[in-house]
Amino acid sequence: MISSLEWVPAGVADPSPKKYEFSQAELELIHMMEKHNVEDTKEIKAHQEIRTEKEKSKIMEENTLPADLRMDEYSSDEGEDEATRGAAIGRLLVENDEIEEPEPKNVSRESDGVSDDESDGDSEDDDLDDVPDTREFMPVDLDGLNSIGFSQVGTNAPTYMEDFEDDDDSDAEDIQIRGSDAVIVVAKTEEEFAALEVHVYEQLTGNLFVHHDIPLPAFPLCLSHGDIGPTGSAGNFCAVGTFGPGIEIWNLDVMNALEPSCVLGGEDTSMADDIMRLNMMGASEKKHSNTLSPQGRSLKPGSHTDAVMALSWNKVHRQVIASGSADCTVKLWDVTQAQSDKANAATLKHHEDKVQSVLWHPKEGTLLATGSYDRTVGLVDARSTENVKTVKIPGDCESLAWDPFNPQYLSAASEDGTVTCWDVRKFSTKTPLWSIVASEFGGVSDLAYNTHVPGMMATSSVDKTVTIWDTATQSPTAKMNKDMKVGKLFTLKFYPSLPWLMGCAGGSKEMAIWDMSQDDTIQKCFGDRIDHSSLVQTDERDRKPQNEISFDSLMNSTSVEKTNGKSKGKSSISNKKKKKKKAHRAGR
């Protein structure tokens, strides 16, 4: 089963991922061990040297020859005489080997009962059998090495080390991510095993394969991709929400990661980390306890108390993450403060049931949409937790989506199969812009807008199909319905870097990639709508994040005007949006 998927924008993933990276705790442990164990290391080395000397002396005593046989006790003259005599003997032996012995004459072979004619065929073999083969295949014996299969012997032939280097180069090529590759991350569960799988889709060949996977400790429910890590530097990260109360931030550029880069909320493992540090320093000899007390398993300050069901990474304030939980709350997190108590920046409690969906506005970095099982959709201004607007929907909210070409439009999908769209400038009126029945045979599990094609919306359903909608008018129409052949669908996403690529997954173990560039129906309806300005790709790593001070001042701002009445509410929302646009343009 695949519960969620996320595309990685082009240019974000490291072309040559690392195999392993030391965590901050491991670096601290290494530094601590180096600092406190210098004397122990010197003492151990001294003991090893003494032990080595004793072993050498013992071996010398056991293998020492009598004095009269020790070559090193002879004089240099005697040594030279012995060497000369040895060389002469060697030459004589070689000369004797080269002397051909004459065959004995008048030797009759009839006594053997075999005639000369009959024995001619075997005479050569008999002679070879009697002659010992004294050849030695030495590295310099090129003919001998060639005769046993080493055909490329010579000074220019590859060595064993060169073969190993070739293997390393081959491995590096296998893990390399090319510029034309599309990277997609899926949250997969198979029986009792859960993992975060990083897939690579080769657009030129249509090949899809697993590049590497990261084991997860709990069943994953949601994903969100971001490019700012705990240190504040740009990278390739994925936030994972599970049945646990914590939010794990994983570095996707590390292939054999053993633990996340950081965890927002969740169990307080500080005591466990301290115990690990003590044990690593040899503190177990002092009978320190290796078991955690009940207080050691408490939650971190500001943590969720139940499963994390929804995540959204802010694209403007790129260190900020919003999360929705089964504890009925929405929390805002600063990932750069993960190691401190300031990670949880705010908590919103405007829903009365589980929060299934949260979504930041793609351009207005303080505007957050939320959806809940209490059958309401909320609109929150993150600068003031009291400034919340809600509207009712026909069923439990399953997914939310902002229209990238009409950023004032917010759409919500519900379990009864309907999709409803509002103009947030008129959100207080609670009147939708349009509402459609997107699925008659099952709920709508997810919806998404194409960021490169205006008016193109897709919905997925538990009836195993994806439907493409034209929302260019206020009466959306279905243009195509396709069975994706991967079971009930729970999630779908458009690739943000190309116009015609979409991924979806659900109850099956496999995911499906739909390349719409080859579909005549899609091209006939939407082919001439591509927004070419949206295809200009920028390296996300070069973008600087909004600084933390600006975000803190934004969250603590009290300058937001409170609304009194519908007409005043409309004008105040309009004024707020204008102010926010000016602030973002100014780089605040």
C-alpha positions, 0 to 999 in steps of 0.5 A: 500500500502507498498512502502518499507521494511527493515529487522532488522539483528538478534541480533539488536532488543531489546528482551524486547522493551520499551513502551515509552522513553522521548525525549531529548526535554522532558528531557530538559523541565522536568529539566527546570521546576524542576529548575524554579518551585521549589518555586511555588511548595512549595507555592502550597503545603503550600496553599494545607496544609492550605486548608486541615486544614480548611476543616478538622476543618469544618468537625469536627465542623459539626460532633462533638457530644454534650459533654455528648455523647463524649466518649473521655471525659469519665474517663478511669474507666468509659470506662472500666465499660462500656466495661465490661457491653457491653461484659456481654450483648453480652454474654447474647445475645449469650446464649439466642440465643442458648436456644432452645424454646420448642414446644407448646403442644396440639396445633391442626393443624386441624383448618387450614384445613390441615392434618398432613400427607399433611403438612409433606412435607412442614413443614421443609420449613416452619420452615426454612422460619421462621428462619432468616439466620444470617450467615456472609461470612467473609474472615475467613469463609472458608466454606462460601467462598467455597460455593459461588465459591471460591474453592481455599481459603486458605493461599496459594491461589493467591491474587488479586495483584498476578493476576495483576502480572501474567497479567503483565508477560503475557503482557511482554511475548506477546511483547518479541522478541525471538532469533529465530524471524525475524523482518521486518519493512514496510512503509505502507499507508492505505487511509490517514493513514501512519505508520511504522509497525514492523512485527515479523516472527516466523520461527518455526511456519511460523506465521507473525504478527504486533508487534507494529506500529509507526504513520507517519506524511506523506506518506513514500517513502523509509526506511533504517535500521541502528544501530547508533542513534543520541547519538552515541550509538548502537541501533535499528533505521530506517530512513524514507523518506517521501514526506516532505524534512526531514529524520526521525530517529525512534527508533524501540525498543520503542513501543509507540514512539510519535516523532522520535529520530531526524530529518535530515533536514526538517522544522526548528522547533526550534521556535516551541520548544521554544514556547512549552517550554515557554508555559510549564513554564506558559509563556502564562500568559505573552501573548506570541504568540502561532503562528509561523511566516513565518521565523519559518517555514523555512528549516534547513540549508542543508536540502532537498527542496523536497521529500526524495525518497531514503536512504542508511545507511552506514555499515562501517561508521555507523553514515553516511546516504546518501539520494536522493531527488526529488530536484535532489540532493544527500546528506550525513548526520552524524546522530550523529550531528543531533542537530547541523548545521553540520548534512549535511556533503556534497551535490552532484549535479551530476544528472539532475532529481529526484534521485530514488536510492542511495546505499553505498558499503557494504565494501568500506565505501566511495563508493556510487552508485546513480541512477536517472530519468535522466537515468544515474547511478553515482559512487561517491567517498565520499572523493571528491565530484568532483570525480563522474563517470556516465553511461547511462541506457535504462530507469529511474533507479528504484533500485541498488544492489551490488553483495556481493560475487563480490563486484566490480559488480554493478547492476541497474534495470530500468523501461523498465524491463532491469537489467544492471551490470557493473564492477566498475573497468572499469566504465569509459569505460561505457561498461556493464558486462551484460544486461538482460530483466528481465520483459517483461510485466512491469518495474523492481521495485526492485532487491536484491542479496542473501548475503549467496548464491553466484550468487543468484539474485531476481527481483520484477516487477509490474506484481506481480511476483518475478524472481530468477536469477542465475548470477554465469556466465556472462549470467544470467538465470532465474530459477524460477518465482513466483506470490506472491499474494500481487498485484503489487510489489514495494520492496523486500529484502533478510533476511541478517541473514539467506539464504532462507528467502525473503520478498516482498510487494507492492500495497496490504495491506499485505506483503509476506514472501517466505521461499525458504528452502521448494522449491525444484526448488530453493534447486536443483539449489542453495542448495549446494552454501551456504557460511557458513562463512557468517552465523556466526552472530555477535551482531551488538550492540557490534561493535564500530562505526567509530569515527566522527573525522575520517569521517570528515577528510575523507570527507575533504581529498584532497589527492584523485588524479584526473583522466585524460583519461581512462587508467589513470582513471582505474589505479587511481581507482584501486589504490584508492581501494587498499588505501581504503582497507588498511585504513579500515583494519587499523581501520581508 
